Amino acid sequence: MTLFQYFCLRHFLSIMGVFGTCLVLIFLLDFIEFLRRGSDIADASAVKLAGLSALRMFSLSEISLPFAVLVGAMLAFVNLSRRSELVVARAAGMSVWQMLMPVAAIAIGVGLASTMLYNPMSAMLKDKAYRLEAKLFGSRATLAETHKGGIWMRQDGNDGAYIVFAKSSLDQGETLRNVNIYRLTTQELITSRIEAASATLHDGYWDLSDVRTFTSKSSSPMQANMKLATNYKIETAREFFSTPETIPFWQLQDYITYNESVGLPATRYKLQYHALLARPAVFLAMVLIAASVSLRFSRFGGLRQLMFSGFVSGFGFFMFTRVAEDVGSAGIISPIVAAWLPALCGILIGATILLHQEDG
């Protein structure tokens, strides 16, 4: 039991050390980019930009979690081998599978924590980062919810039919920025155009701010606020604008249920949901791959080549995962298969290599 706890601690510290390094690198690179973009903006102080980068780094770092598990496990195994602790463990009668049990437990535990705790936290902080970025950079902000070519929507309400154009959105579509609204007649002709700095969706109406109305003959003075009736609902806006990566794990099932109830495709949400569920299995696959390339004793030599092969294997696994996700999001294969297949393949390949190395 003592040896089990010792191996758990060593691997956990190693994985957290690698992940912490990734966090620092992501923060620094993002902070430098924001310093470049905010160099000519008076309100964009270094402290505010650092806070913005700190909010963003958690969501950006989720992609590095499997690599942190892989590299952390490899470093832990190599350090244990160099100090001959693996030799002592084998001399005490432990098999490679017994030595892998604490590492597997740590990988599964980290995977569960990243899915149930880290992902919801990163999604929440990402939303705050969008708000802060929009406040600092305004229309110049390159938001994740800025849409190429802008957003076009046709809507109806008590005020008649109209077409809405916006350059970007916030809060999963509840707020639009740089808005132009074209009012239509029953013959589908444009009667007037409304310009607004932003439009916030409420139940039954849009709340427009900094509004000006233009007709073919005149234009109105600037208004602070204006309400425009609509039958567009907040739930519909969230479904239209939200991306699976911005939705916390605990809310994904609600999005899937809503999409299916109204006849909208829920493939992307299902893929994200099962990808998060499969994360512990992905981390277990990373551990098995790490063990297959780093469990040999240091006195045998060739550790650098084995470590390099581990990095190549991890990169290949990452590419396979991305291809499976792209195929799944396109609807070619089931989202469940696309999410779980890479993890299961990684586990089987790692276990096969270890069986060959240990048992011939």
Protein Blocks (a to p, Z undefined) as FASTA:
>chain_A
ZZmmmmmmmmmmmmmmmmmmmmmmmmmmmmmmmmmmmmmgmklcfklmmmmmmmmmmmmm
mmmmmmmmmmmmmmmmmmmmmnommmmmmmnopafklmmmmmmmmmmmmmmmmmmmmmmm
mmmmmmmmmmmmmmmnmmmlccfkbcehiaadddddfkopcddddfbdeehhpacghiad
ddddfkopafbdcddfbdcddehiacdehiadddfkbccdddfbdcdddfbdfklmmmmm
pcfklpcfklmmmmmmmmmmnopafklmmmmmmmmmmmmmmmmmmmmmmmmmmmpcfklg
omlmmmmmmmmmmmmmmmmmmmmmmmmmnomacfklmmmmmmmmmmmmmmmmmmmmmnZZ
